[in-house]
Amino acid sequence: MINRELIRIKIVQLTYAYYQNGDGNMDKAEKELLFSLSKAYDLYNYLLELIVAITNEERHRVEIATQRAQREEGEMPSTRFINNRFEAQLEANKQLNAFLEDKNLTWKNDIETVRKLCDQIEQSSIYQDYMASEDDSYDADREIWRKIYRTLIQENDDLDAVLEDKSLYWNDDKEIVDTFVIKTIKRFTTDSDADQELLPEYKDEEDRDFAIKLFRATILNADTYQHYMSEASRNWDFSRLAYMDVVIMQIAIAEMMTFPNIPVNVTINEYVELSKVYSTPKSSRFINGMLDGIARYLNDTHKIFKPMAPRQHRTGGRENSKDNFNNNKE
């Protein structure tokens, strides 16, 4: 589940914190990186459990409504939502239950949050259409939870605030983790049983190694990478560059030089996008130009061997980073 997008985000955050803390403890920083990634997997399981917690609250409401109807000889409440076949599969899932027990994760202490979500669900057209529909298929049961998640859980400021209070890591993780919860919902079928596999923490050992190797290269070769940046920005005062820009470019150069199978354009695009979130409004264009110039220099000097797209003509001083870099090297 922990993909390279999330790994890059964590490394940007942890590299910045490494320099801000100033203790220079590489082992401690590496453990913090792996811990922060594991917290994202905690969140993935916790959000799957939210589906079960909501259903349990709805069962409680149906039980109360049933008792009232029996006393008053009124109409009995529908049990369709609480007998949802997809949710029943998730509730019985061995992998999810074992993880939650091991990590002691539960929504019982946040019942008011669960109740508020139940209110929002019951008031939604998604719920009302489902309850009124004659489609009694498994697909309909699974689809309502996909819709509920995308509409009422994925974009929910109140829920985000609750999660942020529980873990400082989760505020930045949720947007990516949400996509994996939805992917997991889609993976279930009518034949899924209690042994249905959820997404693993890492797709494979290679992704975990990617995180460690990229972080180590970023820190251990910092002087070399910052020298490339300094040369490429000689027409400007390197010390006045936004500090986060320096961190982002340092990691991007580490990725270019450490992972020969990752295309240059992929690396540049990933870190340009991160700069839009973590740095200044003008940083993305500057970083794009700088990294393009540095990548071409690394190729020209045989420090990396990666194909490069034809260089587009750029206007404006900062964008002509390759020309500046080459001129500074002469």
C-alpha positions as CSV (number, residue, x, y, z in Angstrom):
1,M,0.0,0.0,0.0
2,I,2.8,2.4,0.8
3,N,3.7,3.6,-2.7
4,R,6.6,5.7,-4.0
5,E,4.5,8.9,-4.0
6,L,4.0,8.5,-0.3
7,I,7.6,7.6,0.3
8,R,8.8,10.7,-1.5
9,I,6.5,12.9,0.6
10,K,7.8,11.4,3.8
11,I,11.4,11.8,2.7
12,V,10.8,15.5,1.9
13,Q,9.3,16.0,5.4
14,L,12.0,13.9,7.2
15,T,14.9,15.5,5.3
16,Y,13.7,18.9,6.2
17,A,13.2,17.9,9.9
18,Y,16.7,16.3,9.9
19,Y,18.3,19.6,9.1
20,Q,16.0,21.6,11.3
21,N,16.6,19.4,14.3
22,G,20.4,19.6,13.8
23,D,21.3,16.5,15.8
24,G,22.7,14.7,12.7
25,N,21.7,11.3,14.0
26,M,21.2,9.3,10.8
27,D,20.1,6.1,12.5
28,K,17.4,8.0,14.5
29,A,16.2,9.8,11.3
30,E,16.0,6.5,9.4
31,K,13.9,4.9,12.1
32,E,11.6,7.9,12.1
33,L,11.2,7.6,8.4
34,L,10.1,3.9,8.6
35,F,7.9,4.7,11.6
36,S,6.1,7.5,9.7
37,L,5.5,5.1,6.8
38,S,4.1,2.5,9.1
39,K,1.7,5.0,10.5
40,A,0.2,5.4,7.0
41,Y,-0.6,1.7,7.0
42,D,-2.2,2.0,10.4
43,L,-4.4,4.7,9.0
44,Y,-5.4,2.4,6.0
45,N,-6.6,-0.3,8.4
46,Y,-8.2,2.3,10.7
47,L,-10.3,3.7,7.9
48,L,-11.4,0.3,6.8
49,E,-12.5,-0.3,10.4
50,L,-14.5,2.9,10.2
51,I,-16.9,1.2,7.8
52,V,-17.5,-1.5,10.4
53,A,-17.9,1.0,13.2
54,I,-20.5,3.0,11.2
55,T,-22.4,-0.3,10.6
56,N,-22.3,-1.2,14.2
57,E,-23.8,2.2,15.2
58,E,-26.5,1.7,12.6
59,R,-27.3,-1.7,14.1
60,H,-27.7,0.0,17.4
61,R,-30.1,2.5,15.9
62,V,-32.1,-0.2,14.1
63,E,-32.4,-2.1,17.4
64,I,-33.8,0.9,19.2
65,A,-36.2,1.7,16.3
66,T,-37.3,-1.9,16.3
67,Q,-38.1,-1.8,20.0
68,R,-40.0,1.4,19.6
69,A,-42.0,0.0,16.7
70,Q,-42.9,-3.1,18.7
71,R,-44.1,-1.0,21.6
72,E,-46.1,1.4,19.4
73,E,-47.1,-1.3,16.8
74,G,-45.6,0.9,14.2
75,E,-43.7,0.1,11.0
76,M,-40.5,-2.0,11.5
77,P,-37.3,-0.3,10.3
78,S,-35.4,-1.7,7.3
79,T,-32.4,-3.8,8.0
80,R,-31.0,-3.6,4.5
81,F,-28.1,-1.3,5.4
82,I,-26.9,-3.2,8.4
83,N,-27.1,-6.5,6.5
84,N,-24.8,-5.2,3.7
85,R,-22.9,-8.2,2.3
86,F,-19.7,-6.3,1.6
87,E,-19.5,-4.9,5.1
88,A,-20.1,-8.3,6.5
89,Q,-17.1,-9.6,4.6
90,L,-14.9,-6.7,5.9
91,E,-16.1,-7.2,9.4
92,A,-15.1,-10.8,9.3
93,N,-11.8,-10.2,7.6
94,K,-9.0,-12.0,9.5
95,Q,-6.2,-9.8,8.4
96,L,-8.0,-6.6,9.4
97,N,-9.1,-7.9,12.8
98,A,-5.6,-9.2,13.6
99,F,-4.0,-5.9,12.7
100,L,-6.5,-3.9,14.7
101,E,-6.0,-6.1,17.7
102,D,-2.3,-6.0,17.5
103,K,-2.2,-2.2,17.2
104,N,-5.1,-1.6,19.6
105,L,-7.0,0.5,17.1
106,T,-10.7,1.1,17.7
107,W,-13.3,3.7,17.0
108,K,-15.1,3.1,20.4
109,N,-13.5,6.2,21.9
110,D,-14.7,8.3,19.1
111,I,-18.3,7.3,19.0
112,E,-19.5,10.9,18.5
113,T,-17.5,11.1,15.3
114,V,-19.1,7.8,14.1
115,R,-22.6,9.0,15.0
116,K,-22.1,12.2,13.1
117,L,-21.0,10.3,10.1
118,C,-24.1,8.1,10.5
119,D,-26.3,11.2,10.5
120,Q,-24.7,12.5,7.3
121,I,-25.0,9.1,5.6
122,E,-28.7,8.7,6.5
123,Q,-29.4,12.2,5.2
124,S,-27.6,11.6,1.9
125,S,-29.3,10.8,-1.4
126,I,-26.8,7.9,-1.8
127,Y,-28.3,6.2,1.3
128,Q,-31.9,7.0,0.5
129,D,-31.6,5.7,-3.1
130,Y,-29.9,2.5,-1.9
131,M,-32.6,1.9,0.7
132,A,-35.4,2.5,-1.9
133,S,-33.8,0.5,-4.7
134,E,-35.0,-3.0,-5.7
135,D,-31.5,-4.0,-6.7
136,D,-30.6,-6.5,-4.1
137,S,-27.2,-7.5,-5.6
138,Y,-23.8,-7.8,-4.0
139,D,-22.6,-5.2,-6.4
140,A,-25.1,-2.7,-5.0
141,D,-24.0,-3.5,-1.5
142,R,-20.3,-2.9,-2.4
143,E,-21.1,0.2,-4.5
144,I,-22.9,2.1,-1.8
145,W,-19.8,1.9,0.4
146,R,-17.6,3.1,-2.4
147,K,-20.0,6.0,-2.9
148,I,-20.2,6.8,0.8
149,Y,-16.5,6.7,1.2
150,R,-15.8,9.0,-1.8
151,T,-18.6,11.4,-1.0
152,L,-18.8,11.6,2.8
153,I,-15.5,10.2,4.2
154,Q,-12.8,11.1,1.7
155,E,-13.6,14.8,1.9
156,N,-14.6,15.4,5.5
157,D,-13.0,18.2,7.4
158,D,-14.4,17.1,10.7
159,L,-13.1,13.6,10.3
160,D,-9.7,14.9,9.1
161,A,-9.5,17.0,12.3
162,V,-10.2,14.0,14.5
163,L,-7.5,12.0,12.7
164,E,-5.0,14.8,12.9
165,D,-5.5,14.9,16.7
166,K,-4.8,11.2,16.9
167,S,-1.6,11.3,14.9
168,L,0.4,14.2,13.4
169,Y,1.4,11.9,10.5
170,W,-2.2,11.2,9.4
171,N,-3.0,14.7,8.2
172,D,-0.6,14.4,5.3
173,D,-1.3,10.7,4.7
174,K,-5.1,10.7,4.4
175,E,-5.4,11.9,0.8
176,I,-3.2,9.1,-0.5
177,V,-4.5,6.5,1.9
178,D,-8.1,7.3,0.9
179,T,-7.3,6.1,-2.7
180,F,-6.1,2.7,-1.3
181,V,-9.2,2.3,0.8
182,I,-11.4,2.8,-2.3
183,K,-9.1,0.4,-4.2
184,T,-9.6,-2.2,-1.5
185,I,-13.4,-1.9,-1.6
186,K,-13.3,-2.6,-5.3
187,R,-11.1,-5.7,-4.8
188,F,-13.9,-7.5,-2.8
189,T,-16.2,-9.8,-4.7
190,T,-19.1,-12.0,-3.9
191,D,-16.7,-14.9,-3.4
192,S,-14.5,-13.0,-0.9
193,D,-14.3,-14.7,2.5
194,A,-12.6,-14.0,5.8
195,D,-9.2,-14.8,4.2
196,Q,-9.6,-12.1,1.6
197,E,-6.2,-10.3,1.3
198,L,-6.1,-6.6,2.0
199,L,-3.3,-4.5,0.5
200,P,0.1,-5.3,2.0
201,E,2.1,-2.6,3.8
202,Y,4.6,-2.5,1.0
203,K,4.0,-3.9,-2.5
204,D,7.4,-5.6,-2.3
205,E,10.7,-5.4,-0.5
206,E,12.0,-3.2,-3.4
207,D,9.8,-0.3,-2.3
208,R,10.9,-0.5,1.3
209,D,14.5,-0.5,0.1
210,F,13.7,2.5,-2.2
211,A,12.8,4.5,0.9
212,I,15.9,3.7,2.9
213,K,18.3,4.0,-0.1
214,L,16.9,7.4,-1.2
215,F,16.9,8.8,2.3
216,R,20.5,7.7,2.9
217,A,21.7,9.0,-0.4
218,T,20.0,12.3,0.2
219,I,21.8,12.9,3.5
220,L,25.1,11.2,2.9
221,N,25.8,13.0,-0.4
222,A,24.3,16.3,0.5
223,D,27.5,18.3,-0.1
224,T,27.9,17.0,-3.6
225,Y,24.2,17.5,-4.6
226,Q,24.2,21.0,-3.1
227,H,27.4,21.8,-5.1
228,Y,25.5,21.0,-8.3
229,M,22.7,23.3,-7.2
230,S,25.0,26.1,-6.3
231,E,26.8,25.9,-9.7
232,A,23.5,25.8,-11.5
233,S,22.2,28.9,-9.6
234,R,25.4,30.9,-9.6
235,N,23.6,33.9,-11.2
236,W,21.6,34.1,-8.0
237,D,22.5,33.9,-4.4
238,F,22.2,30.2,-3.5
239,S,21.9,31.0,0.2
240,R,18.7,33.0,-0.6
241,L,16.9,30.1,-2.2
242,A,13.9,28.8,-0.3
243,Y,15.3,26.2,2.0
244,M,12.5,23.7,1.1
245,D,13.5,24.2,-2.6
246,V,17.0,23.1,-1.7
247,V,15.7,20.0,0.2
248,I,13.4,19.0,-2.7
249,M,16.1,19.4,-5.3
250,Q,18.6,17.5,-3.1
251,I,16.3,14.5,-2.9
252,A,15.5,14.7,-6.6
253,I,19.2,14.6,-7.5
254,A,19.7,11.7,-5.1
255,E,17.0,9.8,-6.9
256,M,18.5,10.5,-10.3
257,M,21.9,9.3,-9.3
258,T,20.8,6.3,-7.1
259,F,18.1,4.7,-9.2
260,P,19.1,4.1,-12.8
261,N,15.8,2.6,-13.8
262,I,13.7,5.6,-12.9
263,P,13.4,8.0,-15.9
264,V,14.6,11.5,-15.4
265,N,11.3,13.0,-16.4
266,V,9.5,10.9,-13.8
267,T,11.8,12.1,-11.1
268,I,11.6,15.8,-12.1
269,N,7.8,15.7,-12.4
270,E,7.4,14.0,-9.0
271,Y,9.4,16.7,-7.2
272,V,8.0,19.6,-9.1
273,E,4.5,18.5,-7.9
274,L,5.8,18.2,-4.4
275,S,7.2,21.7,-4.5
276,K,3.7,23.0,-5.3
277,V,2.5,21.6,-2.0
278,Y,5.5,22.2,0.3
279,S,7.3,25.3,-1.1
280,T,6.6,28.8,-2.5
281,P,4.2,29.6,-5.3
282,K,7.1,30.2,-7.8
283,S,9.2,27.3,-6.8
284,S,7.8,24.7,-9.2
285,R,8.9,26.5,-12.3
286,F,12.3,27.2,-10.8
287,I,12.8,23.7,-9.6
288,N,11.7,22.3,-13.0
289,G,14.3,24.3,-14.8
290,M,17.1,23.7,-12.3
291,L,16.6,19.9,-12.2
292,D,16.4,19.8,-16.0
293,G,19.7,21.6,-16.3
294,I,21.4,19.5,-13.6
295,A,20.1,16.2,-15.1
296,R,21.5,17.2,-18.5
297,Y,24.9,18.0,-16.9
298,L,24.9,14.7,-15.1
299,N,24.3,12.9,-18.4
300,D,26.8,14.9,-20.3
301,T,29.5,14.1,-17.7
302,H,28.5,10.4,-17.5
303,K,27.5,10.6,-13.9
304,I,24.1,9.1,-15.0
305,F,23.1,7.4,-18.2
306,K,19.5,8.3,-18.7
307,P,17.6,9.4,-21.9
308,M,16.5,13.0,-21.8
309,A,13.6,14.6,-23.7
310,P,14.6,17.4,-26.1
311,R,15.1,20.6,-24.1
312,Q,12.2,23.1,-24.6
313,H,13.1,26.7,-25.1
314,R,12.6,28.6,-21.9
315,T,12.4,32.3,-21.4
316,G,13.5,34.2,-18.2
317,G,16.7,34.0,-16.3
318,R,15.9,31.3,-13.8
319,E,14.5,28.9,-16.4
320,N,17.7,28.6,-18.4
321,S,19.4,26.5,-15.8
322,K,21.3,24.2,-18.2
323,D,22.9,27.1,-20.0
324,N,23.8,28.7,-16.7
325,F,25.2,25.4,-15.3
326,N,27.4,24.8,-18.4
327,N,28.6,28.4,-18.5
328,N,29.5,28.3,-14.8
329,K,31.5,25.0,-15.4
330,E,33.6,26.6,-18.2
